[in-house]
């Protein structure tokens, strides 16, 4: 399949009547685990395009991380769910707990943000319960400390434990407390929900977690495409360039965006010499997504504002298709593949992904 898409980055003002609420498209901390794949295109014997719709068919529904910077948690759980469907025959309604993985990966820290290798290690070590056992709370407790009064109020307000408790929404020390402590109704530590989740996660681990290795990173482009051709999704962590993503959080740095292409799920490339390339690093952030396919022949034509004020058009050949964690009503709400709608999905130029992204597989 070959197509040409013109992306025009035009500044859009956001207000009460705006169609985009970027607070509901939160970003992660600056992405530090930056290990792009080796470009071995000359040895690449890929098919030129994977069966992306078949791979999407193994995915569970697109979900929303709400107001929290938990994108890598959502990408890890989404990837785990798809692998569980492929390997063990679970149905599309499989729904595992992002809340529990966030607790495992971020407890003891005072800000959101993780990465695939940390998340995969925790899945292997502790397992994951069902969503209904430990439901995800979309609210950011660190911005409204009244929400954490019950679970965190007994902790010293100046302590790291208290600040971390607001981030992961329960005492970070609970993981190592015994059941009797957490089931004592007369104790401030009373947390039967966590006991149920921990017990269920351990049973899930014992029954299903059979990792073939603990080497997660994809080292070259051929390997990435071979996995996608075989029907296995991947995660990718990547530094955010606001103009390429059309993410309005960059407007404070003067980076222009277009809500139409945001809704179409189109992600371009931070071209050197552009406003985006120069200014996005001043407000560094990262994101993590699930890569579900690729098309080497799809062409994306992008008009970018350069630092000298002029608009310049660039053409990029090759994209990756991805599943996001910003819900289905904003980013990618109009995204389509060959005329079929896949709200909440998107596509990113291979140039951006290969230069800045780090790819991981779940060896389950």
Protein Blocks (a to p, Z undefined) as FASTA:
>chain_A
ZZddddddddddddfkbcbdfklmccddddfblccdddfklmpccehiacfklmmmmpcc
dddehjaccklmmmmmmmmmmmmmmmnopafkbccdfklmmmmmmgoiabecidfklmmm
mmmmnopadfklmccdfbdfklomklmmmmmmmpcfkbmklmmmmmnopafklmmpcfkl
mmmmkbcklcfklmmmmmmmmmmmmmmmccfbfcfbdfbfklmmmmmmnopacddddddd
fklnopaklmmnopacdfklmmnopacdddehiaklmmmmmmgcddddddfbdcfkbccd
dddddfkopacddddedidddddfebjklnoklgceehiacehiacddfklmmmmpccdd
ddZZ
